[in-house]
Amino acid sequence: MQIHSPAVLAAEDPAIELDRLGDEIAELSAHLDAATARLLDLIREFDARGGWNTGFRSCAAWLSWRVGLDLGAARERVRVARALGTLPLLAQTLARGELSYAKVRALTRVATPETETRLLAVGRAGTAAHVERIVRGWRRVDRLTEAREAARRHASRALHLYQDEDGMVVLRGRLEPEVGALLMQALAAARETLYQRARAEAAAAGPADPPEDAPTAAQQQADALVLLAETALHHGLDPGAPAERYQVVVHVDAPALADPDRLGSPSSRTARAFPRNRACGCGHSPCH
């Protein structure tokens, strides 16, 4: 007689079961990160095309309404989406699920196309908390470097003026980027003012052939600078101080007054400019 032993079903090893659960969590997280990458691509395109501009103040405000995100989280999604548009390596790594959204979000605060490769290595090597610490340190270094660069640029500012052999004044200088942009904007506004004046004068004079000696672009810049200088002297540089206006005083010799033909002679007259609100000390009534 054969005796059959009852089949005993061995229970699954708890360690193996936990490993399987861990693998499933990791796999699903990678899928979520890949889906987040796709979501950010859509947000970036939607933002660039102005799809939110239907009464909302921003793309983040639209996201908060449509998706139910907290406004702060929505702003962060838009920021990361825009940043990844210029960071293809980080964008591809997130799309493949190789880097978490938390790490990518931190790295996009400091990453540039030039530093993207190095920061990607940091993201792969450390935890999310480690990446956050690296990014905070990186930002501090960036701020210090930026401050030193700004101080260096400020110290190198200069403006040189000297008189050439023919009497013309030559200018050469270096301005900080913001100051340079301000000057260029002021010159553009001055050129426009001069252009409108010329148009008004031409219209008042009636139809005529266009002048053959129209000023070149460089000459227009020079004329614009003169207008800026005249405006500064006329209105004053200190808003709280009275404007200092200048007048030209022409001194004519007594014999020249008796002989009108001599009035055209340079030796018969001199011209000096004085502030109208100051006495020049010459004793002539026009100066007072």
Backbone as CSV, one residue per row, in Angstrom:
resi,resn,N_x,N_y,N_z,CA_x,CA_y,CA_z,C_x,C_y,C_z
1,MET,0.853,-1.183,0.000,0.000,0.000,0.000,0.889,1.232,0.000
2,GLN,0.572,2.118,-0.920,1.340,3.356,-0.999,0.712,4.416,-0.095
3,ILE,1.588,5.093,0.566,1.135,6.185,1.453,1.581,7.508,0.829
4,HIS,0.586,8.332,0.516,0.878,9.637,-0.089,0.872,10.704,0.992
5,SER,1.963,11.440,1.073,2.034,12.529,2.070,1.273,13.733,1.531
6,PRO,0.537,14.433,2.381,-0.250,15.597,1.930,0.680,16.683,1.379
7,ALA,0.195,17.278,0.298,0.989,18.353,-0.323,0.967,19.576,0.583
8,VAL,2.146,20.080,0.822,2.285,21.261,1.698,2.694,22.447,0.825
9,LEU,1.830,23.472,0.780,2.119,24.667,-0.005,3.004,25.599,0.812
10,ALA,4.188,25.772,0.301,5.122,26.635,1.028,4.710,28.093,0.871
11,ALA,4.622,28.791,1.964,4.282,30.215,1.937,5.428,31.001,1.298
12,GLU,5.079,32.072,0.574,6.092,32.885,-0.095,6.961,33.575,0.950
13,ASP,8.241,33.581,0.666,9.195,34.208,1.572,8.853,35.695,1.708
14,PRO,8.666,36.201,2.949,8.317,37.637,3.124,9.346,38.572,2.496
15,ALA,10.610,38.208,2.525,11.639,39.076,1.947,11.457,39.202,0.440
16,ILE,11.119,38.063,-0.204,10.900,38.097,-1.655,9.667,38.941,-1.994
17,GLU,8.627,38.788,-1.181,7.409,39.557,-1.419,7.674,41.060,-1.278
18,LEU,8.465,41.462,-0.278,8.776,42.880,-0.087,9.622,43.414,-1.235
19,ASP,10.548,42.562,-1.729,11.343,42.982,-2.878,10.462,43.224,-4.094
20,ARG,9.478,42.361,-4.271,8.573,42.526,-5.408,7.751,43.802,-5.268
21,LEU,7.284,44.077,-4.058,6.537,45.312,-3.838,7.416,46.539,-4.089
22,GLY,8.657,46.465,-3.636,9.575,47.581,-3.855,9.838,47.822,-5.324
23,ASP,10.017,46.737,-6.077,10.245,46.880,-7.518,9.036,47.501,-8.201
24,GLU,7.850,47.101,-7.764,6.638,47.646,-8.374,6.495,49.142,-8.070
25,ILE,6.840,49.530,-6.827,6.784,50.948,-6.462,7.757,51.753,-7.307
26,ALA,8.975,51.229,-7.451,9.987,51.943,-8.235,9.572,52.055,-9.695
27,GLU,9.015,50.969,-10.239,8.604,50.969,-11.636,7.455,51.950,-11.867
28,LEU,6.490,51.944,-10.957,5.360,52.847,-11.094,5.802,54.305,-10.929
29,SER,6.748,54.560,-10.018,7.275,55.921,-9.835,7.967,56.404,-11.102
30,ALA,8.712,55.496,-11.755,9.366,55.869,-13.012,8.327,56.209,-14.074
31,HIS,7.230,55.444,-14.106,6.156,55.758,-15.057,5.528,57.119,-14.758
32,LEU,5.354,57.406,-13.461,4.791,58.700,-13.082,5.718,59.847,-13.483
33,ASP,7.030,59.653,-13.296,7.980,60.687,-13.699,7.960,60.898,-15.211
34,ALA,7.856,59.785,-15.949,7.773,59.898,-17.409,6.494,60.632,-17.812
35,ALA,5.399,60.329,-17.122,4.144,61.022,-17.405,4.251,62.505,-17.037
36,THR,4.963,62.794,-15.949,5.169,64.187,-15.553,5.962,64.938,-16.620
37,ALA,6.951,64.256,-17.203,7.727,64.884,-18.277,6.820,65.246,-19.448
38,ARG,5.928,64.358,-19.796,4.980,64.636,-20.872,4.051,65.786,-20.491
39,LEU,3.613,65.785,-19.235,2.755,66.858,-18.747,3.462,68.214,-18.839
40,LEU,4.730,68.241,-18.468,5.491,69.494,-18.534,5.667,69.961,-19.976
41,ASP,5.853,69.016,-20.892,5.928,69.383,-22.308,4.636,70.061,-22.764
42,LEU,3.510,69.503,-22.339,2.217,70.071,-22.715,2.026,71.456,-22.089
43,ILE,2.416,71.584,-20.828,2.285,72.876,-20.143,3.136,73.930,-20.841
44,ARG,4.364,73.555,-21.220,5.248,74.508,-21.892,4.643,74.982,-23.222
45,GLU,4.103,74.061,-23.989,3.502,74.435,-25.273,2.252,75.273,-25.055
46,PHE,1.430,74.870,-24.077,0.197,75.606,-23.782,0.515,77.027,-23.343
47,ASP,1.564,77.155,-22.520,1.981,78.467,-22.026,2.509,79.330,-23.169
48,ALA,3.366,78.743,-24.020,3.967,79.497,-25.121,2.904,79.977,-26.113
49,ARG,1.869,79.204,-26.303,0.826,79.569,-27.262,-0.273,80.428,-26.636
50,GLY,-0.120,80.737,-25.340,-1.080,81.625,-24.683,-2.451,81.023,-24.504
51,GLY,-2.518,79.708,-24.340,-3.821,79.072,-24.175,-4.542,79.488,-22.909
52,TRP,-3.810,79.959,-21.923,-4.390,80.384,-20.649,-4.962,81.791,-20.709
53,ASN,-4.648,82.531,-21.791,-5.015,83.952,-21.866,-6.484,84.120,-22.262
54,THR,-7.346,83.589,-21.419,-8.789,83.693,-21.655,-9.475,84.305,-20.433
55,GLY,-8.764,85.214,-19.805,-9.299,85.837,-18.599,-8.474,85.544,-17.363
56,PHE,-7.472,84.646,-17.500,-6.597,84.318,-16.378,-5.340,85.179,-16.447
57,ARG,-4.755,85.436,-15.284,-3.578,86.301,-15.227,-2.317,85.600,-15.690
58,SER,-2.283,84.278,-15.598,-1.072,83.540,-15.951,-1.434,82.096,-16.222
59,CYS,-0.448,81.367,-16.749,-0.649,79.932,-16.966,-0.820,79.207,-15.645
60,ALA,-0.094,79.664,-14.611,-0.222,79.039,-13.294,-1.633,79.205,-12.744
61,ALA,-2.210,80.384,-12.927,-3.586,80.605,-12.454,-4.557,79.681,-13.185
62,TRP,-4.335,79.502,-14.480,-5.195,78.594,-15.243,-5.036,77.159,-14.743
63,LEU,-3.803,76.732,-14.504,-3.566,75.376,-13.991,-4.248,75.166,-12.645
64,SER,-4.136,76.170,-11.779,-4.757,76.062,-10.463,-6.261,75.864,-10.582
65,TRP,-6.872,76.557,-11.558,-8.316,76.421,-11.752,-8.674,75.112,-12.444
66,ARG,-7.959,74.770,-13.501,-8.349,73.623,-14.331,-7.964,72.292,-13.709
67,VAL,-6.791,72.230,-13.074,-6.285,70.950,-12.571,-6.456,70.830,-11.064
68,GLY,-6.687,71.969,-10.389,-6.869,71.919,-8.944,-5.576,71.969,-8.166
69,LEU,-4.486,72.403,-8.807,-3.211,72.517,-8.101,-3.218,73.742,-7.211
70,ASP,-2.463,73.649,-6.107,-2.186,74.840,-5.327,-1.465,75.833,-6.220
71,LEU,-1.726,77.140,-6.031,-1.155,78.146,-6.920,0.370,78.123,-6.893
72,GLY,0.955,77.897,-5.727,2.410,77.802,-5.640,2.944,76.619,-6.422
73,ALA,2.289,75.470,-6.288,2.709,74.286,-7.035,2.523,74.491,-8.532
74,ALA,1.459,75.187,-8.916,1.222,75.459,-10.337,2.322,76.357,-10.895
75,ARG,2.713,77.375,-10.133,3.803,78.245,-10.589,5.080,77.440,-10.776
76,GLU,5.336,76.503,-9.862,6.547,75.691,-9.956,6.499,74.781,-11.171
77,ARG,5.358,74.247,-11.489,5.231,73.410,-12.694,5.543,74.224,-13.948
78,VAL,5.018,75.427,-14.009,5.265,76.279,-15.178,6.742,76.643,-15.253
79,ARG,7.342,76.960,-14.115,8.766,77.314,-14.111,9.624,76.170,-14.611
80,VAL,9.374,74.970,-14.083,10.151,73.798,-14.492,9.915,73.493,-15.963
81,ALA,8.678,73.614,-16.419,8.363,73.341,-17.824,9.145,74.288,-18.733
82,ARG,9.188,75.562,-18.378,9.939,76.522,-19.194,11.424,76.223,-19.165
83,ALA,11.942,75.890,-17.984,13.377,75.626,-17.866,13.786,74.415,-18.691
84,LEU,12.983,73.366,-18.687,13.336,72.153,-19.419,13.345,72.385,-20.927
85,GLY,12.719,73.446,-21.388,12.771,73.764,-22.805,14.176,74.091,-23.280
86,THR,15.063,74.498,-22.355,16.452,74.810,-22.709,17.432,73.807,-22.104
87,LEU,16.915,72.761,-21.476,17.764,71.757,-20.822,17.386,70.369,-21.335
88,PRO,17.805,70.028,-22.539,17.346,68.771,-23.151,17.793,67.522,-22.398
89,LEU,18.984,67.531,-21.812,19.459,66.333,-21.103,18.588,66.031,-19.889
90,LEU,18.289,67.037,-19.098,17.420,66.827,-17.939,16.018,66.423,-18.379
91,ALA,15.531,67.036,-19.450,14.194,66.692,-19.944,14.127,65.236,-20.398
92,GLN,15.147,64.768,-21.109,15.155,63.383,-21.580,15.288,62.404,-20.429
93,THR,16.103,62.743,-19.436,16.284,61.849,-18.286,14.987,61.711,-17.502
94,LEU,14.254,62.807,-17.346,12.963,62.737,-16.665,11.968,61.935,-17.496
95,ALA,11.971,62.125,-18.811,11.031,61.412,-19.675,11.269,59.906,-19.647
96,ARG,12.524,59.488,-19.433,12.827,58.049,-19.345,12.630,57.501,-17.941
97,GLY,12.249,58.363,-17.011,12.042,57.911,-15.646,13.331,57.629,-14.900
98,GLU,14.461,58.145,-15.392,15.757,57.888,-14.757,16.058,58.869,-13.634
99,LEU,15.345,59.973,-13.621,15.531,60.985,-12.591,14.154,61.444,-12.131
100,SER,13.985,61.597,-10.823,12.675,61.955,-10.300,12.358,63.423,-10.573
101,TYR,11.078,63.728,-10.540,10.656,65.111,-10.733,11.202,65.994,-9.620
102,ALA,11.285,65.463,-8.392,11.809,66.258,-7.279,13.248,66.696,-7.543
103,LYS,14.072,65.792,-8.083,15.463,66.136,-8.390,15.537,67.125,-9.549
104,VAL,14.749,66.867,-10.580,14.764,67.750,-11.750,14.285,69.141,-11.362
105,ARG,13.259,69.202,-10.538,12.752,70.504,-10.094,13.843,71.295,-9.385
106,ALA,14.613,70.634,-8.516,15.698,71.319,-7.812,16.805,71.735,-8.774
107,LEU,17.182,70.859,-9.686,18.296,71.147,-10.588,17.980,72.293,-11.552
108,THR,16.701,72.422,-11.946,16.353,73.481,-12.895,16.465,74.877,-12.286
109,ARG,16.629,74.960,-10.970,16.791,76.280,-10.346,18.152,76.882,-10.669
110,VAL,19.133,76.038,-10.974,20.488,76.553,-11.214,21.077,76.104,-12.542
111,ALA,20.480,75.106,-13.170,21.080,74.521,-14.374,21.020,75.483,-15.548
112,THR,22.059,75.449,-16.346,22.128,76.166,-17.617,22.590,75.164,-18.670
113,PRO,22.464,75.493,-19.952,22.972,74.558,-20.965,24.440,74.215,-20.778
114,GLU,25.229,75.124,-20.170,26.651,74.862,-19.959,26.902,73.964,-18.756
115,THR,26.061,74.040,-17.729,26.284,73.261,-16.500,25.383,72.037,-16.396
116,GLU,24.547,71.833,-17.397,23.547,70.769,-17.318,24.177,69.393,-17.125
117,THR,25.247,69.092,-17.832,25.871,67.765,-17.752,26.392,67.484,-16.355
118,ARG,27.085,68.456,-15.765,27.622,68.257,-14.410,26.510,68.075,-13.395
119,LEU,25.459,68.880,-13.511,24.362,68.775,-12.549,23.568,67.493,-12.741
120,LEU,23.514,67.001,-13.956,22.848,65.726,-14.192,23.569,64.603,-13.458
121,ALA,24.899,64.640,-13.440,25.675,63.645,-12.691,25.392,63.747,-11.199
122,VAL,25.237,64.965,-10.702,24.894,65.162,-9.289,23.538,64.545,-8.996
123,GLY,22.580,64.768,-9.889,21.248,64.221,-9.679,21.220,62.712,-9.662
124,ARG,22.033,62.081,-10.483,22.058,60.617,-10.541,22.771,60.008,-9.333
125,ALA,23.728,60.753,-8.772,24.558,60.191,-7.709,23.947,60.325,-6.324
126,GLY,23.110,61.341,-6.106,22.627,61.615,-4.761,21.136,61.453,-4.616
127,THR,20.691,61.542,-3.353,19.260,61.530,-3.064,18.678,62.908,-3.351
128,ALA,17.344,62.996,-3.262,16.694,64.280,-3.504,17.150,65.325,-2.485
129,ALA,17.307,64.897,-1.221,17.775,65.827,-0.188,19.200,66.284,-0.471
130,HIS,20.046,65.354,-0.936,21.420,65.696,-1.273,21.452,66.686,-2.434
131,VAL,20.618,66.475,-3.430,20.555,67.376,-4.577,20.104,68.765,-4.130
132,GLU,19.124,68.836,-3.222,18.666,70.134,-2.723,19.805,70.885,-2.038
133,ARG,20.607,70.181,-1.243,21.732,70.835,-0.564,22.756,71.336,-1.581
134,ILE,23.044,70.517,-2.583,23.998,70.934,-3.620,23.489,72.180,-4.346
135,VAL,22.208,72.194,-4.659,21.629,73.328,-5.383,21.686,74.592,-4.527
136,ARG,21.388,74.482,-3.220,21.461,75.658,-2.353,22.884,76.212,-2.318
137,GLY,23.872,75.320,-2.201,25.262,75.763,-2.214,25.649,76.382,-3.547
138,TRP,25.174,75.785,-4.628,25.464,76.287,-5.969,24.906,77.691,-6.144
139,ARG,23.702,77.915,-5.630,23.086,79.232,-5.760,23.848,80.279,-4.962
140,ARG,24.353,79.894,-3.792,25.155,80.839,-3.013,26.423,81.220,-3.769
141,VAL,27.074,80.218,-4.370,28.281,80.490,-5.154,27.946,81.373,-6.346
142,ASP,26.819,81.089,-7.001,26.404,81.900,-8.155,26.171,83.349,-7.749
143,ARG,25.527,83.550,-6.592,25.260,84.917,-6.136,26.557,85.651,-5.832
144,LEU,27.511,84.958,-5.192,28.799,85.585,-4.894,29.552,85.911,-6.178
145,THR,29.541,84.952,-7.112,30.214,85.186,-8.391,29.574,86.339,-9.145
146,GLU,28.249,86.376,-9.132,27.543,87.458,-9.818,27.853,88.808,-9.178
147,ALA,27.908,88.827,-7.827,28.222,90.083,-7.138,29.635,90.544,-7.467
148,ARG,30.590,89.607,-7.497,31.964,89.982,-7.837,32.059,90.481,-9.276
149,GLU,31.337,89.828,-10.185,31.357,90.248,-11.584,30.723,91.626,-11.740
150,ALA,29.627,91.872,-11.003,28.985,93.180,-11.075,29.906,94.267,-10.531
151,ALA,30.626,93.955,-9.435,31.566,94.937,-8.876,32.714,95.202,-9.850
152,ARG,33.191,94.143,-10.521,34.275,94.326,-11.495,33.816,95.187,-12.654
153,ARG,32.604,94.936,-13.161,32.079,95.743,-14.265,31.910,97.198,-13.838
154,HIS,31.402,97.386,-12.613,31.177,98.753,-12.139,32.496,99.511,-12.016
155,ALA,33.531,98.814,-11.533,34.830,99.470,-11.369,35.466,99.809,-12.712
156,SER,35.093,99.093,-13.759,35.714,99.332,-15.076,34.977,100.381,-15.897
157,ARG,33.945,101.003,-15.320,33.215,102.026,-16.063,34.136,103.217,-16.310
158,ALA,33.973,103.858,-17.441,34.830,105.003,-17.768,34.230,105.753,-18.943
159,LEU,34.527,107.045,-19.005,34.141,107.876,-20.133,35.272,108.862,-20.379
160,HIS,35.832,108.813,-21.569,36.965,109.668,-21.926,36.515,110.645,-23.011
161,LEU,36.837,111.917,-22.834,36.552,112.940,-23.820,37.857,113.698,-24.092
162,TYR,38.196,113.846,-25.336,39.383,114.621,-25.669,39.143,115.310,-27.016
163,GLN,39.891,116.397,-27.211,39.717,117.204,-28.408,40.718,116.778,-29.471
164,ASP,40.187,116.517,-30.653,41.030,116.101,-31.762,41.746,117.310,-32.360
165,GLU,42.638,117.035,-33.308,43.436,118.111,-33.905,42.579,119.147,-34.619
166,ASP,41.439,118.712,-35.176,40.584,119.654,-35.898,39.557,120.317,-34.989
167,GLY,39.677,120.109,-33.688,38.768,120.743,-32.745,37.567,119.903,-32.373
168,MET,37.319,118.820,-33.098,36.185,117.950,-32.780,36.462,117.216,-31.468
169,VAL,35.405,116.978,-30.689,35.525,116.271,-29.415,35.232,114.797,-29.653
170,VAL,36.124,113.932,-29.201,36.008,112.490,-29.389,35.630,111.863,-28.050
171,LEU,34.655,110.966,-28.080,34.201,110.272,-26.881,34.532,108.794,-26.994
172,ARG,34.950,108.230,-25.880,35.190,106.782,-25.821,34.924,106.336,-24.392
173,GLY,34.193,105.264,-24.213,33.879,104.861,-22.849,33.371,103.442,-22.730
174,ARG,33.185,103.037,-21.484,32.612,101.733,-21.137,31.531,101.971,-20.093
175,LEU,30.359,101.393,-20.324,29.250,101.533,-19.401,28.753,100.163,-18.983
176,GLU,28.199,100.084,-17.791,27.589,98.833,-17.344,26.414,98.487,-18.253
177,PRO,26.079,97.207,-18.372,25.014,96.814,-19.317,23.707,97.571,-19.104
178,GLU,23.285,97.721,-17.849,22.025,98.408,-17.596,22.112,99.880,-17.979
179,VAL,23.254,100.508,-17.657,23.439,101.921,-17.995,23.534,102.090,-19.509
180,GLY,24.242,101.181,-20.160,24.328,101.238,-21.609,22.967,101.109,-22.271
181,ALA,22.147,100.195,-21.751,20.797,100.041,-22.301,19.980,101.308,-22.087
182,LEU,20.153,101.938,-20.927,19.447,103.191,-20.654,19.875,104.284,-21.623
183,LEU,21.187,104.381,-21.872,21.685,105.398,-22.805,21.159,105.147,-24.212
184,MET,21.177,103.902,-24.654,20.691,103.597,-26.004,19.211,103.921,-26.144
185,GLN,18.453,103.646,-25.082,17.028,103.966,-25.127,16.816,105.479,-25.177
186,ALA,17.622,106.230,-24.399,17.509,107.687,-24.407,17.893,108.262,-25.767
187,LEU,18.952,107.717,-26.377,19.361,108.185,-27.701,18.285,107.888,-28.742
188,ALA,17.671,106.730,-28.639,16.600,106.391,-29.583,15.434,107.363,-29.439
189,ALA,15.088,107.705,-28.184,14.001,108.656,-27.974,14.378,110.036,-28.511
190,ALA,15.644,110.432,-28.319,16.085,111.728,-28.833,16.072,111.755,-30.356
191,ARG,16.495,110.657,-30.995,16.456,110.598,-32.462,15.028,110.724,-32.974
192,GLU,14.105,110.074,-32.286,12.701,110.162,-32.693,12.186,111.591,-32.554
193,THR,12.587,112.275,-31.475,12.174,113.672,-31.292,12.701,114.552,-32.417
194,LEU,13.974,114.380,-32.761,14.562,115.162,-33.852,13.886,114.850,-35.191
195,TYR,13.548,113.584,-35.397,12.880,113.192,-36.642,11.506,113.852,-36.743
196,GLN,10.761,113.854,-35.642,9.432,114.477,-35.663,9.544,115.980,-35.876
197,ARG,10.576,116.607,-35.277,10.778,118.046,-35.507,11.055,118.322,-36.982
198,ALA,11.926,117.504,-37.592,12.263,117.700,-39.001,11.033,117.524,-39.888
199,ARG,10.194,116.548,-39.548,8.966,116.334,-40.327,8.034,117.536,-40.227
200,ALA,7.915,118.069,-38.986,7.036,119.221,-38.797,7.557,120.434,-39.557
201,GLU,8.869,120.645,-39.521,9.453,121.777,-40.250,9.271,121.609,-41.757
202,ALA,9.444,120.371,-42.249,9.268,120.126,-43.683,7.826,120.347,-44.106
203,ALA,6.884,119.935,-43.247,5.475,120.136,-43.573,5.113,121.616,-43.583
204,ALA,5.710,122.367,-42.653,5.425,123.801,-42.603,6.024,124.527,-43.801
205,ALA,7.162,124.041,-44.301,7.817,124.690,-45.432,7.143,124.377,-46.758
206,GLY,6.297,123.376,-46.782,5.624,123.024,-48.018,6.387,121.969,-48.783
207,PRO,5.836,121.499,-49.916,6.496,120.446,-50.704,7.833,120.918,-51.250
208,ALA,8.804,120.065,-51.124,10.153,120.377,-51.625,10.880,119.076,-51.873
209,ASP,11.930,119.159,-52.658,12.732,117.970,-52.922,13.435,117.525,-51.642
210,PRO,13.571,116.218,-51.447,14.264,115.746,-50.247,15.707,116.208,-50.255
211,PRO,16.232,116.575,-49.087,17.621,117.057,-49.035,18.595,115.960,-49.435
212,GLU,19.616,116.371,-50.180,20.601,115.396,-50.621,21.570,115.000,-49.510
213,ASP,21.741,115.896,-48.542,22.701,115.624,-47.477,21.999,115.192,-46.200
214,ALA,21.117,114.215,-46.303,20.431,113.699,-45.115,21.456,113.118,-44.159
215,PRO,21.298,113.343,-42.847,22.295,112.854,-41.888,22.375,111.337,-41.867
216,THR,23.584,110.847,-41.709,23.791,109.407,-41.592,23.347,108.934,-40.211
217,ALA,23.362,107.615,-40.027,22.974,107.068,-38.729,23.910,107.555,-37.623
218,ALA,25.208,107.625,-37.922,26.166,108.094,-36.926,25.939,109.564,-36.598
219,GLN,25.621,110.357,-37.617,25.346,111.771,-37.381,24.063,111.954,-36.571
220,GLN,23.088,111.111,-36.828,21.857,111.170,-36.043,22.131,110.854,-34.575
221,GLN,23.032,109.890,-34.330,23.401,109.585,-32.950,24.061,110.783,-32.287
222,ALA,24.952,111.454,-33.010,25.624,112.627,-32.460,24.618,113.734,-32.161
223,ASP,23.681,113.971,-33.065,22.662,114.993,-32.846,21.788,114.638,-31.643
224,ALA,21.490,113.344,-31.494,20.673,112.902,-30.366,21.392,113.140,-29.036
225,LEU,22.706,112.904,-29.023,23.477,113.140,-27.802,23.480,114.623,-27.448
226,VAL,23.586,115.468,-28.457,23.533,116.913,-28.213,22.187,117.296,-27.604
227,LEU,21.115,116.722,-28.130,19.787,117.026,-27.595,19.677,116.589,-26.136
228,LEU,20.237,115.442,-25.805,20.214,114.980,-24.417,20.967,115.949,-23.510
229,ALA,22.124,116.412,-23.960,22.904,117.346,-23.161,22.156,118.661,-22.976
230,GLU,21.572,119.188,-24.052,20.826,120.443,-23.950,19.627,120.290,-23.020
231,THR,18.952,119.166,-23.105,17.793,118.929,-22.245,18.205,118.857,-20.786
232,ALA,19.340,118.204,-20.510,19.817,118.108,-19.130,20.161,119.482,-18.575
233,LEU,20.809,120.332,-19.374,21.166,121.671,-18.906,19.930,122.552,-18.741
234,HIS,18.969,122.356,-19.599,17.767,123.191,-19.555,16.885,122.850,-18.358
235,HIS,16.697,121.578,-18.102,15.787,121.146,-17.045,16.502,120.879,-15.724
236,GLY,17.825,120.770,-15.751,18.540,120.488,-14.515,18.591,118.996,-14.230
237,LEU,19.633,118.566,-13.533,19.805,117.152,-13.224,19.226,116.786,-11.870
238,ASP,19.115,117.770,-10.959,18.568,117.512,-9.632,17.101,117.907,-9.639
239,PRO,16.184,116.945,-9.442,14.755,117.288,-9.491,14.381,118.357,-8.479
240,GLY,15.128,118.459,-7.369,14.775,119.425,-6.344,15.414,120.776,-6.532
241,ALA,16.332,120.881,-7.493,17.034,122.150,-7.696,16.409,122.893,-8.867
242,PRO,16.478,124.241,-8.855,15.935,125.000,-9.990,16.744,124.740,-11.245
243,ALA,16.078,124.781,-12.361,16.746,124.512,-13.631,17.753,125.611,-13.921
244,GLU,18.878,125.219,-14.458,19.922,126.183,-14.799,19.896,126.404,-16.300
245,ARG,19.474,127.574,-16.700,19.352,127.875,-18.118,20.527,128.762,-18.550
246,TYR,20.930,128.578,-19.780,22.085,129.302,-20.299,21.665,130.246,-21.407
247,GLN,22.372,131.381,-21.491,22.141,132.307,-22.589,23.491,132.733,-23.145
248,VAL,23.483,133.096,-24.404,24.696,133.568,-25.071,24.690,135.090,-25.065
249,VAL,25.771,135.693,-24.548,25.914,137.145,-24.486,26.938,137.557,-25.527
250,VAL,26.550,138.407,-26.446,27.429,138.871,-27.514,27.916,140.273,-27.171
251,HIS,29.234,140.473,-27.089,29.832,141.776,-26.808,30.264,142.396,-28.136
252,VAL,29.791,143.573,-28.408,30.096,144.267,-29.660,30.826,145.560,-29.321
253,ASP,31.942,145.793,-30.008,32.706,147.029,-29.789,31.904,148.246,-30.261
254,ALA,32.121,149.376,-29.573,31.393,150.608,-29.924,31.649,151.047,-31.356
255,PRO,32.919,150.985,-31.849,33.129,151.385,-33.255,32.364,150.526,-34.244
256,ALA,32.168,149.254,-33.880,31.445,148.373,-34.798,29.995,148.770,-34.909
257,LEU,29.442,149.295,-33.822,28.052,149.732,-33.887,27.879,150.877,-34.861
258,ALA,28.930,151.747,-34.957,28.847,152.883,-35.879,29.061,152.463,-37.317
259,ASP,29.713,151.305,-37.505,29.996,150.825,-38.860,29.345,149.458,-39.038
260,PRO,28.134,149.370,-39.604,27.434,148.079,-39.743,28.231,147.044,-40.518
261,ASP,29.122,147.497,-41.441,29.891,146.535,-42.223,30.860,145.746,-41.360
262,ARG,31.236,146.308,-40.207,32.195,145.615,-39.347,31.534,144.572,-38.454
263,LEU,30.199,144.573,-38.413,29.530,143.628,-37.517,29.801,142.191,-37.909
264,GLY,30.116,141.945,-39.168,30.393,140.574,-39.590,31.794,140.139,-39.281
265,SER,32.640,141.074,-38.797,34.035,140.724,-38.525,34.159,139.998,-37.201
266,PRO,34.847,138.829,-37.157,35.003,138.103,-35.898,35.700,138.914,-34.837
267,SER,36.575,139.837,-35.234,37.329,140.598,-34.239,36.481,141.639,-33.531
268,SER,35.292,141.913,-34.089,34.459,142.965,-33.516,33.502,142.448,-32.454
269,ARG,33.481,141.122,-32.246,32.520,140.599,-31.284,33.089,139.361,-30.595
270,THR,32.633,139.128,-29.398,32.958,137.896,-28.664,31.679,137.362,-28.067
271,ALA,31.616,136.056,-27.909,30.403,135.441,-27.349,30.782,134.552,-26.187
272,ARG,30.049,134.656,-25.099,30.281,133.821,-23.922,28.940,133.348,-23.400
273,ALA,28.939,132.155,-22.848,27.695,131.592,-22.291,27.746,131.672,-20.779
274,PHE,26.679,132.187,-20.182,26.585,132.287,-18.731,25.244,131.735,-18.279
275,PRO,25.188,131.158,-17.095,23.882,130.792,-16.540,23.044,132.038,-16.336
276,ARG,21.782,131.929,-16.641,20.908,133.098,-16.496,20.722,133.502,-15.041
277,ASN,20.871,132.569,-14.127,20.632,132.890,-12.733,21.928,133.215,-12.002
278,ARG,23.005,133.523,-12.738,24.258,133.909,-12.120,24.777,135.188,-12.768
279,ALA,25.498,135.986,-11.994,26.100,137.184,-12.557,27.460,136.826,-13.135
280,CYS,27.738,137.303,-14.344,29.012,136.959,-14.976,30.102,137.929,-14.572
281,GLY,29.757,139.063,-13.983,30.752,140.003,-13.523,31.260,140.928,-14.604
282,CYS,30.610,140.955,-15.757,31.083,141.796,-16.821,30.507,143.211,-16.759
283,GLY,29.443,143.405,-15.974,28.862,144.719,-15.821,27.826,145.078,-16.862
284,HIS,27.616,144.177,-17.825,26.626,144.477,-18.850,25.238,144.084,-18.363
285,SER,24.263,144.854,-18.720,22.905,144.603,-18.232,22.317,143.281,-18.700
286,PRO,22.626,142.779,-19.892,21.999,141.499,-20.289,22.377,140.341,-19.389
287,CYS,23.482,140.481,-18.677,23.919,139.364,-17.852,23.250,139.360,-16.492
288,HIS,22.470,140.363,-16.193,21.889,140.458,-14.850,20.379,140.382,-14.916
